[in-house]
Amino acid sequence: MTAKHNDEIFTGLGNRLKSEREKSKMTQSEVAQAAGIHVNYYARIERGEENPTFEVLHKLKKVLKMESDIV
């Protein structure tokens, strides 16, 4: 995988999380707190700047009540 490909993956993930968060009418802070992560870390995930662990992705999926897999 190239760096550009990774950037596209992380940006797509961030966009999906943001969309789900907005559907849930939650703030970044609310999602982060419920998932047990720092709000700045969550904001970087949404912007596609972080490579979250599977554990963090699983927590976010539960908080946002996402039915389909995000990874």
mmJSON file of the N, C-alpha and C atoms, coordinates in Angstrom:
{"data_MODEL":{"atom_site":{
"group_PDB":["ATOM","ATOM","ATOM","ATOM","ATOM","ATOM","ATOM","ATOM","ATOM","ATOM","ATOM","ATOM","ATOM","ATOM","ATOM","ATOM","ATOM","ATOM","ATOM","ATOM","ATOM","ATOM","ATOM","ATOM","ATOM","ATOM","ATOM","ATOM","ATOM","ATOM","ATOM","ATOM","ATOM","ATOM","ATOM","ATOM","ATOM","ATOM","ATOM","ATOM","ATOM","ATOM","ATOM","ATOM","ATOM","ATOM","ATOM","ATOM","ATOM","ATOM","ATOM","ATOM","ATOM","ATOM","ATOM","ATOM","ATOM","ATOM","ATOM","ATOM","ATOM","ATOM","ATOM","ATOM","ATOM","ATOM","ATOM","ATOM","ATOM","ATOM","ATOM","ATOM","ATOM","ATOM","ATOM","ATOM","ATOM","ATOM","ATOM","ATOM","ATOM","ATOM","ATOM","ATOM","ATOM","ATOM","ATOM","ATOM","ATOM","ATOM","ATOM","ATOM","ATOM","ATOM","ATOM","ATOM","ATOM","ATOM","ATOM","ATOM","ATOM","ATOM","ATOM","ATOM","ATOM","ATOM","ATOM","ATOM","ATOM","ATOM","ATOM","ATOM","ATOM","ATOM","ATOM","ATOM","ATOM","ATOM","ATOM","ATOM","ATOM","ATOM","ATOM","ATOM","ATOM","ATOM","ATOM","ATOM","ATOM","ATOM","ATOM","ATOM","ATOM","ATOM","ATOM","ATOM","ATOM","ATOM","ATOM","ATOM","ATOM","ATOM","ATOM","ATOM","ATOM","ATOM","ATOM","ATOM","ATOM","ATOM","ATOM","ATOM","ATOM","ATOM","ATOM","ATOM","ATOM","ATOM","ATOM","ATOM","ATOM","ATOM","ATOM","ATOM","ATOM","ATOM","ATOM","ATOM","ATOM","ATOM","ATOM","ATOM","ATOM","ATOM","ATOM","ATOM","ATOM","ATOM","ATOM","ATOM","ATOM","ATOM","ATOM","ATOM","ATOM","ATOM","ATOM","ATOM","ATOM","ATOM","ATOM","ATOM","ATOM","ATOM","ATOM","ATOM","ATOM","ATOM","ATOM","ATOM","ATOM","ATOM","ATOM","ATOM","ATOM","ATOM","ATOM","ATOM","ATOM","ATOM","ATOM","ATOM","ATOM"],
"id":[1,2,3,4,5,6,7,8,9,10,11,12,13,14,15,16,17,18,19,20,21,22,23,24,25,26,27,28,29,30,31,32,33,34,35,36,37,38,39,40,41,42,43,44,45,46,47,48,49,50,51,52,53,54,55,56,57,58,59,60,61,62,63,64,65,66,67,68,69,70,71,72,73,74,75,76,77,78,79,80,81,82,83,84,85,86,87,88,89,90,91,92,93,94,95,96,97,98,99,100,101,102,103,104,105,106,107,108,109,110,111,112,113,114,115,116,117,118,119,120,121,122,123,124,125,126,127,128,129,130,131,132,133,134,135,136,137,138,139,140,141,142,143,144,145,146,147,148,149,150,151,152,153,154,155,156,157,158,159,160,161,162,163,164,165,166,167,168,169,170,171,172,173,174,175,176,177,178,179,180,181,182,183,184,185,186,187,188,189,190,191,192,193,194,195,196,197,198,199,200,201,202,203,204,205,206,207,208,209,210,211,212,213],
"type_symbol":["N","C","C","N","C","C","N","C","C","N","C","C","N","C","C","N","C","C","N","C","C","N","C","C","N","C","C","N","C","C","N","C","C","N","C","C","N","C","C","N","C","C","N","C","C","N","C","C","N","C","C","N","C","C","N","C","C","N","C","C","N","C","C","N","C","C","N","C","C","N","C","C","N","C","C","N","C","C","N","C","C","N","C","C","N","C","C","N","C","C","N","C","C","N","C","C","N","C","C","N","C","C","N","C","C","N","C","C","N","C","C","N","C","C","N","C","C","N","C","C","N","C","C","N","C","C","N","C","C","N","C","C","N","C","C","N","C","C","N","C","C","N","C","C","N","C","C","N","C","C","N","C","C","N","C","C","N","C","C","N","C","C","N","C","C","N","C","C","N","C","C","N","C","C","N","C","C","N","C","C","N","C","C","N","C","C","N","C","C","N","C","C","N","C","C","N","C","C","N","C","C","N","C","C","N","C","C","N","C","C","N","C","C"],
"label_atom_id":["N","CA","C","N","CA","C","N","CA","C","N","CA","C","N","CA","C","N","CA","C","N","CA","C","N","CA","C","N","CA","C","N","CA","C","N","CA","C","N","CA","C","N","CA","C","N","CA","C","N","CA","C","N","CA","C","N","CA","C","N","CA","C","N","CA","C","N","CA","C","N","CA","C","N","CA","C","N","CA","C","N","CA","C","N","CA","C","N","CA","C","N","CA","C","N","CA","C","N","CA","C","N","CA","C","N","CA","C","N","CA","C","N","CA","C","N","CA","C","N","CA","C","N","CA","C","N","CA","C","N","CA","C","N","CA","C","N","CA","C","N","CA","C","N","CA","C","N","CA","C","N","CA","C","N","CA","C","N","CA","C","N","CA","C","N","CA","C","N","CA","C","N","CA","C","N","CA","C","N","CA","C","N","CA","C","N","CA","C","N","CA","C","N","CA","C","N","CA","C","N","CA","C","N","CA","C","N","CA","C","N","CA","C","N","CA","C","N","CA","C","N","CA","C","N","CA","C","N","CA","C","N","CA","C","N","CA","C","N","CA","C","N","CA","C","N","CA","C"],
"label_alt_id":[null,null,null,null,null,null,null,null,null,null,null,null,null,null,null,null,null,null,null,null,null,null,null,null,null,null,null,null,null,null,null,null,null,null,null,null,null,null,null,null,null,null,null,null,null,null,null,null,null,null,null,null,null,null,null,null,null,null,null,null,null,null,null,null,null,null,null,null,null,null,null,null,null,null,null,null,null,null,null,null,null,null,null,null,null,null,null,null,null,null,null,null,null,null,null,null,null,null,null,null,null,null,null,null,null,null,null,null,null,null,null,null,null,null,null,null,null,null,null,null,null,null,null,null,null,null,null,null,null,null,null,null,null,null,null,null,null,null,null,null,null,null,null,null,null,null,null,null,null,null,null,null,null,null,null,null,null,null,null,null,null,null,null,null,null,null,null,null,null,null,null,null,null,null,null,null,null,null,null,null,null,null,null,null,null,null,null,null,null,null,null,null,null,null,null,null,null,null,null,null,null,null,null,null,null,null,null,null,null,null,null,null,null],
"label_comp_id":["MET","MET","MET","THR","THR","THR","ALA","ALA","ALA","LYS","LYS","LYS","HIS","HIS","HIS","ASN","ASN","ASN","ASP","ASP","ASP","GLU","GLU","GLU","ILE","ILE","ILE","PHE","PHE","PHE","THR","THR","THR","GLY","GLY","GLY","LEU","LEU","LEU","GLY","GLY","GLY","ASN","ASN","ASN","ARG","ARG","ARG","LEU","LEU","LEU","LYS","LYS","LYS","SER","SER","SER","GLU","GLU","GLU","ARG","ARG","ARG","GLU","GLU","GLU","LYS","LYS","LYS","SER","SER","SER","LYS","LYS","LYS","MET","MET","MET","THR","THR","THR","GLN","GLN","GLN","SER","SER","SER","GLU","GLU","GLU","VAL","VAL","VAL","ALA","ALA","ALA","GLN","GLN","GLN","ALA","ALA","ALA","ALA","ALA","ALA","GLY","GLY","GLY","ILE","ILE","ILE","HIS","HIS","HIS","VAL","VAL","VAL","ASN","ASN","ASN","TYR","TYR","TYR","TYR","TYR","TYR","ALA","ALA","ALA","ARG","ARG","ARG","ILE","ILE","ILE","GLU","GLU","GLU","ARG","ARG","ARG","GLY","GLY","GLY","GLU","GLU","GLU","GLU","GLU","GLU","ASN","ASN","ASN","PRO","PRO","PRO","THR","THR","THR","PHE","PHE","PHE","GLU","GLU","GLU","VAL","VAL","VAL","LEU","LEU","LEU","HIS","HIS","HIS","LYS","LYS","LYS","LEU","LEU","LEU","LYS","LYS","LYS","LYS","LYS","LYS","VAL","VAL","VAL","LEU","LEU","LEU","LYS","LYS","LYS","MET","MET","MET","GLU","GLU","GLU","SER","SER","SER","ASP","ASP","ASP","ILE","ILE","ILE","VAL","VAL","VAL"],
"label_asym_id":["A","A","A","A","A","A","A","A","A","A","A","A","A","A","A","A","A","A","A","A","A","A","A","A","A","A","A","A","A","A","A","A","A","A","A","A","A","A","A","A","A","A","A","A","A","A","A","A","A","A","A","A","A","A","A","A","A","A","A","A","A","A","A","A","A","A","A","A","A","A","A","A","A","A","A","A","A","A","A","A","A","A","A","A","A","A","A","A","A","A","A","A","A","A","A","A","A","A","A","A","A","A","A","A","A","A","A","A","A","A","A","A","A","A","A","A","A","A","A","A","A","A","A","A","A","A","A","A","A","A","A","A","A","A","A","A","A","A","A","A","A","A","A","A","A","A","A","A","A","A","A","A","A","A","A","A","A","A","A","A","A","A","A","A","A","A","A","A","A","A","A","A","A","A","A","A","A","A","A","A","A","A","A","A","A","A","A","A","A","A","A","A","A","A","A","A","A","A","A","A","A","A","A","A","A","A","A","A","A","A","A","A","A"],
"label_entity_id":["1","1","1","1","1","1","1","1","1","1","1","1","1","1","1","1","1","1","1","1","1","1","1","1","1","1","1","1","1","1","1","1","1","1","1","1","1","1","1","1","1","1","1","1","1","1","1","1","1","1","1","1","1","1","1","1","1","1","1","1","1","1","1","1","1","1","1","1","1","1","1","1","1","1","1","1","1","1","1","1","1","1","1","1","1","1","1","1","1","1","1","1","1","1","1","1","1","1","1","1","1","1","1","1","1","1","1","1","1","1","1","1","1","1","1","1","1","1","1","1","1","1","1","1","1","1","1","1","1","1","1","1","1","1","1","1","1","1","1","1","1","1","1","1","1","1","1","1","1","1","1","1","1","1","1","1","1","1","1","1","1","1","1","1","1","1","1","1","1","1","1","1","1","1","1","1","1","1","1","1","1","1","1","1","1","1","1","1","1","1","1","1","1","1","1","1","1","1","1","1","1","1","1","1","1","1","1","1","1","1","1","1","1"],
"label_seq_id":[1,1,1,2,2,2,3,3,3,4,4,4,5,5,5,6,6,6,7,7,7,8,8,8,9,9,9,10,10,10,11,11,11,12,12,12,13,13,13,14,14,14,15,15,15,16,16,16,17,17,17,18,18,18,19,19,19,20,20,20,21,21,21,22,22,22,23,23,23,24,24,24,25,25,25,26,26,26,27,27,27,28,28,28,29,29,29,30,30,30,31,31,31,32,32,32,33,33,33,34,34,34,35,35,35,36,36,36,37,37,37,38,38,38,39,39,39,40,40,40,41,41,41,42,42,42,43,43,43,44,44,44,45,45,45,46,46,46,47,47,47,48,48,48,49,49,49,50,50,50,51,51,51,52,52,52,53,53,53,54,54,54,55,55,55,56,56,56,57,57,57,58,58,58,59,59,59,60,60,60,61,61,61,62,62,62,63,63,63,64,64,64,65,65,65,66,66,66,67,67,67,68,68,68,69,69,69,70,70,70,71,71,71],
"pdbx_PDB_ins_code":[null,null,null,null,null,null,null,null,null,null,null,null,null,null,null,null,null,null,null,null,null,null,null,null,null,null,null,null,null,null,null,null,null,null,null,null,null,null,null,null,null,null,null,null,null,null,null,null,null,null,null,null,null,null,null,null,null,null,null,null,null,null,null,null,null,null,null,null,null,null,null,null,null,null,null,null,null,null,null,null,null,null,null,null,null,null,null,null,null,null,null,null,null,null,null,null,null,null,null,null,null,null,null,null,null,null,null,null,null,null,null,null,null,null,null,null,null,null,null,null,null,null,null,null,null,null,null,null,null,null,null,null,null,null,null,null,null,null,null,null,null,null,null,null,null,null,null,null,null,null,null,null,null,null,null,null,null,null,null,null,null,null,null,null,null,null,null,null,null,null,null,null,null,null,null,null,null,null,null,null,null,null,null,null,null,null,null,null,null,null,null,null,null,null,null,null,null,null,null,null,null,null,null,null,null,null,null,null,null,null,null,null,null],
"Cartn_x":[0.84,0.0,0.882,0.419,1.148,0.62,1.417,0.989,-0.319,-0.468,-1.704,-2.897,-2.702,-3.771,-4.171,-3.183,-3.471,-4.232,-3.819,-4.516,-5.978,-6.235,-7.618,-8.425,-7.799,-8.485,-8.845,-7.885,-8.128,-9.107,-9.037,-9.985,-11.394,-11.522,-12.833,-13.413,-12.567,-13.006,-13.469,-12.681,-13.042,-14.36,-14.55,-15.813,-16.995,-16.812,-17.891,-18.238,-17.203,-17.449,-18.143,-17.701,-18.325,-19.788,-20.067,-21.442,-22.315,-21.816,-22.572,-22.756,-21.719,-21.814,-22.883,-22.888,-23.875,-25.291,-25.465,-26.777,-27.245,-26.276,-26.591,-26.76,-26.523,-26.636,-25.735,-24.527,-23.547,-22.408,-21.773,-20.585,-19.361,-18.256,-17.014,-16.665,-16.87,-16.572,-17.413,-18.681,-19.571,-19.144,-18.797,-18.358,-17.059,-16.126,-14.826,-14.98,-15.758,-15.95,-16.58,-17.599,-18.274,-17.358,-16.415,-15.483,-14.241,-14.1,-12.942,-11.644,-11.767,-10.58,-10.616,-9.479,-9.4,-10.088,-10.764,-11.495,-10.56,-9.347,-8.413,-8.033,-7.875,-7.566,-8.732,-9.942,-11.115,-11.212,-10.973,-11.04,-10.014,-8.828,-7.809,-8.233,-8.927,-9.449,-10.449,-11.365,-12.354,-11.7,-10.587,-9.891,-8.995,-8.907,-8.078,-6.604,-6.29,-4.898,-4.356,-5.2,-4.793,-5.128,-4.372,-4.591,-5.054,-6.365,-6.859,-6.715,-6.559,-6.473,-7.845,-7.84,-9.101,-9.963,-9.334,-10.061,-10.792,-10.113,-10.732,-11.866,-11.641,-12.704,-13.928,-13.698,-14.809,-15.587,-14.881,-15.546,-16.375,-15.8,-16.516,-17.759,-17.647,-18.784,-19.922,-19.579,-20.602,-21.234,-20.412,-20.921,-21.874,-21.498,-22.299,-23.41,-23.5,-24.535,-24.555,-23.362,-23.221,-23.5,-24.374,-24.755,-23.753,-23.209,-22.281,-20.85,-19.962,-18.56,-17.956,-17.043,-16.373,-14.972,-14.546,-13.221,-13.367],
"Cartn_y":[-1.184,0.0,1.243,2.232,3.49,4.416,5.45,6.428,7.081,7.352,7.97,7.047,5.752,4.783,4.776,4.783,4.822,6.086,7.217,8.481,8.391,7.776,7.63,6.738,5.686,4.787,5.524,6.241,6.935,8.088,8.773,9.853,9.287,8.177,7.542,7.088,6.497,6.073,7.273,8.332,9.538,10.126,10.149,10.674,9.821,8.52,7.612,7.82,7.929,8.147,9.481,10.508,11.826,11.78,11.125,11.002,10.281,9.179,8.425,9.239,9.993,10.829,11.899,12.521,13.563,12.992,11.788,11.131,10.886,10.581,10.317,11.593,12.738,14.046,14.129,13.607,13.642,14.578,15.137,15.938,15.017,15.531,14.767,14.446,15.382,15.191,14.069,14.025,12.98,11.598,11.494,10.208,9.775,10.696,10.374,9.929,10.656,10.308,8.929,8.645,7.351,6.206,6.491,5.465,5.366,6.295,6.266,6.729,7.639,8.194,9.713,10.35,11.804,12.428,13.537,14.198,14.611,15.036,15.433,14.232,13.074,11.853,11.512,11.596,11.309,12.296,13.556,14.56,14.25,13.798,13.439,12.21,11.272,10.104,10.578,11.459,11.974,12.703,13.381,14.106,13.193,11.927,10.992,11.09,11.657,11.865,10.783,9.884,8.823,7.461,6.48,5.08,4.387,4.411,3.859,2.34,1.837,0.392,-0.24,-1.556,-2.281,-2.085,-2.082,-1.902,-0.558,0.501,1.824,1.843,1.25,1.192,0.452,-0.628,-1.399,-0.547,0.19,1.056,2.124,2.722,3.764,3.205,2.021,1.358,1.158,0.734,0.524,1.846,2.863,4.166,4.744,4.611,5.186,4.248,3.071,2.096,1.775,1.531,1.209,-0.265,-0.578,-1.968,-2.697,-2.017,-2.673,-2.463,-3.302,-3.196,-1.942,-1.333,-0.144,-0.471,-1.691,-2.108,-3.384],
"Cartn_z":[0.0,0.0,0.0,-0.691,-0.731,0.363,0.62,1.63,1.209,-0.094,-0.581,-0.341,-0.579,-0.346,1.13,2.02,3.455,3.813,3.248,3.519,3.104,1.967,1.491,2.425,2.927,3.864,5.14,5.711,6.977,6.804,5.659,5.396,5.246,4.535,4.371,5.701,6.536,7.862,8.673,8.654,9.4,8.94,7.626,7.082,7.511,7.516,7.928,9.405,10.244,11.671,11.903,11.207,11.362,10.959,9.85,9.372,10.401,10.931,11.935,13.212,13.594,14.796,14.602,13.436,13.168,13.128,12.583,12.598,14.025,14.902,16.312,17.12,16.461,17.114,18.355,18.211,19.294,18.914,19.931,19.697,19.695,19.185,19.238,20.688,21.559,22.972,23.576,23.252,23.776,23.292,22.01,21.46,22.135,22.213,22.808,24.261,25.02,26.429,26.566,25.77,25.85,25.429,24.517,24.046,24.925,25.854,26.751,26.098,25.126,24.478,24.586,24.337,24.425,23.218,23.419,22.342,21.209,21.524,20.459,19.599,20.206,19.468,18.544,19.076,18.242,17.08,17.331,16.268,15.167,15.558,14.567,13.768,14.409,13.677,12.628,13.004,12.055,10.889,11.151,10.088,9.252,9.622,8.871,9.189,10.338,10.726,11.649,12.08,13.013,12.449,12.891,12.553,13.836,14.106,15.37,15.426,16.628,16.82,16.606,16.425,16.288,17.534,18.699,19.959,19.967,19.558,19.52,18.496,17.332,16.326,16.848,17.571,18.14,19.148,19.987,20.963,20.261,19.216,18.484,17.806,17.246,16.61,17.617,18.823,19.849,20.273,20.489,20.919,19.876,18.604,17.53,17.052,17.673,17.346,15.852,15.336,13.918,13.719,12.779,12.532,11.655,10.665,9.751,10.237,9.752,10.127,9.512,10.254,9.74,9.284,9.492,9.009,8.237],
"occupancy":[1.0,1.0,1.0,1.0,1.0,1.0,1.0,1.0,1.0,1.0,1.0,1.0,1.0,1.0,1.0,1.0,1.0,1.0,1.0,1.0,1.0,1.0,1.0,1.0,1.0,1.0,1.0,1.0,1.0,1.0,1.0,1.0,1.0,1.0,1.0,1.0,1.0,1.0,1.0,1.0,1.0,1.0,1.0,1.0,1.0,1.0,1.0,1.0,1.0,1.0,1.0,1.0,1.0,1.0,1.0,1.0,1.0,1.0,1.0,1.0,1.0,1.0,1.0,1.0,1.0,1.0,1.0,1.0,1.0,1.0,1.0,1.0,1.0,1.0,1.0,1.0,1.0,1.0,1.0,1.0,1.0,1.0,1.0,1.0,1.0,1.0,1.0,1.0,1.0,1.0,1.0,1.0,1.0,1.0,1.0,1.0,1.0,1.0,1.0,1.0,1.0,1.0,1.0,1.0,1.0,1.0,1.0,1.0,1.0,1.0,1.0,1.0,1.0,1.0,1.0,1.0,1.0,1.0,1.0,1.0,1.0,1.0,1.0,1.0,1.0,1.0,1.0,1.0,1.0,1.0,1.0,1.0,1.0,1.0,1.0,1.0,1.0,1.0,1.0,1.0,1.0,1.0,1.0,1.0,1.0,1.0,1.0,1.0,1.0,1.0,1.0,1.0,1.0,1.0,1.0,1.0,1.0,1.0,1.0,1.0,1.0,1.0,1.0,1.0,1.0,1.0,1.0,1.0,1.0,1.0,1.0,1.0,1.0,1.0,1.0,1.0,1.0,1.0,1.0,1.0,1.0,1.0,1.0,1.0,1.0,1.0,1.0,1.0,1.0,1.0,1.0,1.0,1.0,1.0,1.0,1.0,1.0,1.0,1.0,1.0,1.0,1.0,1.0,1.0,1.0,1.0,1.0,1.0,1.0,1.0,1.0,1.0,1.0],
"B_iso_or_equiv":[0.0,0.0,0.0,0.0,0.0,0.0,0.0,0.0,0.0,0.0,0.0,0.0,0.0,0.0,0.0,0.0,0.0,0.0,0.0,0.0,0.0,0.0,0.0,0.0,0.0,0.0,0.0,0.0,0.0,0.0,0.0,0.0,0.0,0.0,0.0,0.0,0.0,0.0,0.0,0.0,0.0,0.0,0.0,0.0,0.0,0.0,0.0,0.0,0.0,0.0,0.0,0.0,0.0,0.0,0.0,0.0,0.0,0.0,0.0,0.0,0.0,0.0,0.0,0.0,0.0,0.0,0.0,0.0,0.0,0.0,0.0,0.0,0.0,0.0,0.0,0.0,0.0,0.0,0.0,0.0,0.0,0.0,0.0,0.0,0.0,0.0,0.0,0.0,0.0,0.0,0.0,0.0,0.0,0.0,0.0,0.0,0.0,0.0,0.0,0.0,0.0,0.0,0.0,0.0,0.0,0.0,0.0,0.0,0.0,0.0,0.0,0.0,0.0,0.0,0.0,0.0,0.0,0.0,0.0,0.0,0.0,0.0,0.0,0.0,0.0,0.0,0.0,0.0,0.0,0.0,0.0,0.0,0.0,0.0,0.0,0.0,0.0,0.0,0.0,0.0,0.0,0.0,0.0,0.0,0.0,0.0,0.0,0.0,0.0,0.0,0.0,0.0,0.0,0.0,0.0,0.0,0.0,0.0,0.0,0.0,0.0,0.0,0.0,0.0,0.0,0.0,0.0,0.0,0.0,0.0,0.0,0.0,0.0,0.0,0.0,0.0,0.0,0.0,0.0,0.0,0.0,0.0,0.0,0.0,0.0,0.0,0.0,0.0,0.0,0.0,0.0,0.0,0.0,0.0,0.0,0.0,0.0,0.0,0.0,0.0,0.0,0.0,0.0,0.0,0.0,0.0,0.0,0.0,0.0,0.0,0.0,0.0,0.0],
"pdbx_formal_charge":[null,null,null,null,null,null,null,null,null,null,null,null,null,null,null,null,null,null,null,null,null,null,null,null,null,null,null,null,null,null,null,null,null,null,null,null,null,null,null,null,null,null,null,null,null,null,null,null,null,null,null,null,null,null,null,null,null,null,null,null,null,null,null,null,null,null,null,null,null,null,null,null,null,null,null,null,null,null,null,null,null,null,null,null,null,null,null,null,null,null,null,null,null,null,null,null,null,null,null,null,null,null,null,null,null,null,null,null,null,null,null,null,null,null,null,null,null,null,null,null,null,null,null,null,null,null,null,null,null,null,null,null,null,null,null,null,null,null,null,null,null,null,null,null,null,null,null,null,null,null,null,null,null,null,null,null,null,null,null,null,null,null,null,null,null,null,null,null,null,null,null,null,null,null,null,null,null,null,null,null,null,null,null,null,null,null,null,null,null,null,null,null,null,null,null,null,null,null,null,null,null,null,null,null,null,null,null,null,null,null,null,null,null],
"auth_seq_id":[1,1,1,2,2,2,3,3,3,4,4,4,5,5,5,6,6,6,7,7,7,8,8,8,9,9,9,10,10,10,11,11,11,12,12,12,13,13,13,14,14,14,15,15,15,16,16,16,17,17,17,18,18,18,19,19,19,20,20,20,21,21,21,22,22,22,23,23,23,24,24,24,25,25,25,26,26,26,27,27,27,28,28,28,29,29,29,30,30,30,31,31,31,32,32,32,33,33,33,34,34,34,35,35,35,36,36,36,37,37,37,38,38,38,39,39,39,40,40,40,41,41,41,42,42,42,43,43,43,44,44,44,45,45,45,46,46,46,47,47,47,48,48,48,49,49,49,50,50,50,51,51,51,52,52,52,53,53,53,54,54,54,55,55,55,56,56,56,57,57,57,58,58,58,59,59,59,60,60,60,61,61,61,62,62,62,63,63,63,64,64,64,65,65,65,66,66,66,67,67,67,68,68,68,69,69,69,70,70,70,71,71,71],
"auth_comp_id":["MET","MET","MET","THR","THR","THR","ALA","ALA","ALA","LYS","LYS","LYS","HIS","HIS","HIS","ASN","ASN","ASN","ASP","ASP","ASP","GLU","GLU","GLU","ILE","ILE","ILE","PHE","PHE","PHE","THR","THR","THR","GLY","GLY","GLY","LEU","LEU","LEU","GLY","GLY","GLY","ASN","ASN","ASN","ARG","ARG","ARG","LEU","LEU","LEU","LYS","LYS","LYS","SER","SER","SER","GLU","GLU","GLU","ARG","ARG","ARG","GLU","GLU","GLU","LYS","LYS","LYS","SER","SER","SER","LYS","LYS","LYS","MET","MET","MET","THR","THR","THR","GLN","GLN","GLN","SER","SER","SER","GLU","GLU","GLU","VAL","VAL","VAL","ALA","ALA","ALA","GLN","GLN","GLN","ALA","ALA","ALA","ALA","ALA","ALA","GLY","GLY","GLY","ILE","ILE","ILE","HIS","HIS","HIS","VAL","VAL","VAL","ASN","ASN","ASN","TYR","TYR","TYR","TYR","TYR","TYR","ALA","ALA","ALA","ARG","ARG","ARG","ILE","ILE","ILE","GLU","GLU","GLU","ARG","ARG","ARG","GLY","GLY","GLY","GLU","GLU","GLU","GLU","GLU","GLU","ASN","ASN","ASN","PRO","PRO","PRO","THR","THR","THR","PHE","PHE","PHE","GLU","GLU","GLU","VAL","VAL","VAL","LEU","LEU","LEU","HIS","HIS","HIS","LYS","LYS","LYS","LEU","LEU","LEU","LYS","LYS","LYS","LYS","LYS","LYS","VAL","VAL","VAL","LEU","LEU","LEU","LYS","LYS","LYS","MET","MET","MET","GLU","GLU","GLU","SER","SER","SER","ASP","ASP","ASP","ILE","ILE","ILE","VAL","VAL","VAL"],
"auth_asym_id":["A","A","A","A","A","A","A","A","A","A","A","A","A","A","A","A","A","A","A","A","A","A","A","A","A","A","A","A","A","A","A","A","A","A","A","A","A","A","A","A","A","A","A","A","A","A","A","A","A","A","A","A","A","A","A","A","A","A","A","A","A","A","A","A","A","A","A","A","A","A","A","A","A","A","A","A","A","A","A","A","A","A","A","A","A","A","A","A","A","A","A","A","A","A","A","A","A","A","A","A","A","A","A","A","A","A","A","A","A","A","A","A","A","A","A","A","A","A","A","A","A","A","A","A","A","A","A","A","A","A","A","A","A","A","A","A","A","A","A","A","A","A","A","A","A","A","A","A","A","A","A","A","A","A","A","A","A","A","A","A","A","A","A","A","A","A","A","A","A","A","A","A","A","A","A","A","A","A","A","A","A","A","A","A","A","A","A","A","A","A","A","A","A","A","A","A","A","A","A","A","A","A","A","A","A","A","A","A","A","A","A","A","A"],
"auth_atom_id":["N","CA","C","N","CA","C","N","CA","C","N","CA","C","N","CA","C","N","CA","C","N","CA","C","N","CA","C","N","CA","C","N","CA","C","N","CA","C","N","CA","C","N","CA","C","N","CA","C","N","CA","C","N","CA","C","N","CA","C","N","CA","C","N","CA","C","N","CA","C","N","CA","C","N","CA","C","N","CA","C","N","CA","C","N","CA","C","N","CA","C","N","CA","C","N","CA","C","N","CA","C","N","CA","C","N","CA","C","N","CA","C","N","CA","C","N","CA","C","N","CA","C","N","CA","C","N","CA","C","N","CA","C","N","CA","C","N","CA","C","N","CA","C","N","CA","C","N","CA","C","N","CA","C","N","CA","C","N","CA","C","N","CA","C","N","CA","C","N","CA","C","N","CA","C","N","CA","C","N","CA","C","N","CA","C","N","CA","C","N","CA","C","N","CA","C","N","CA","C","N","CA","C","N","CA","C","N","CA","C","N","CA","C","N","CA","C","N","CA","C","N","CA","C","N","CA","C","N","CA","C","N","CA","C","N","CA","C","N","CA","C","N","CA","C","N","CA","C"],
"pdbx_PDB_model_num":[1,1,1,1,1,1,1,1,1,1,1,1,1,1,1,1,1,1,1,1,1,1,1,1,1,1,1,1,1,1,1,1,1,1,1,1,1,1,1,1,1,1,1,1,1,1,1,1,1,1,1,1,1,1,1,1,1,1,1,1,1,1,1,1,1,1,1,1,1,1,1,1,1,1,1,1,1,1,1,1,1,1,1,1,1,1,1,1,1,1,1,1,1,1,1,1,1,1,1,1,1,1,1,1,1,1,1,1,1,1,1,1,1,1,1,1,1,1,1,1,1,1,1,1,1,1,1,1,1,1,1,1,1,1,1,1,1,1,1,1,1,1,1,1,1,1,1,1,1,1,1,1,1,1,1,1,1,1,1,1,1,1,1,1,1,1,1,1,1,1,1,1,1,1,1,1,1,1,1,1,1,1,1,1,1,1,1,1,1,1,1,1,1,1,1,1,1,1,1,1,1,1,1,1,1,1,1,1,1,1,1,1,1]
}}}
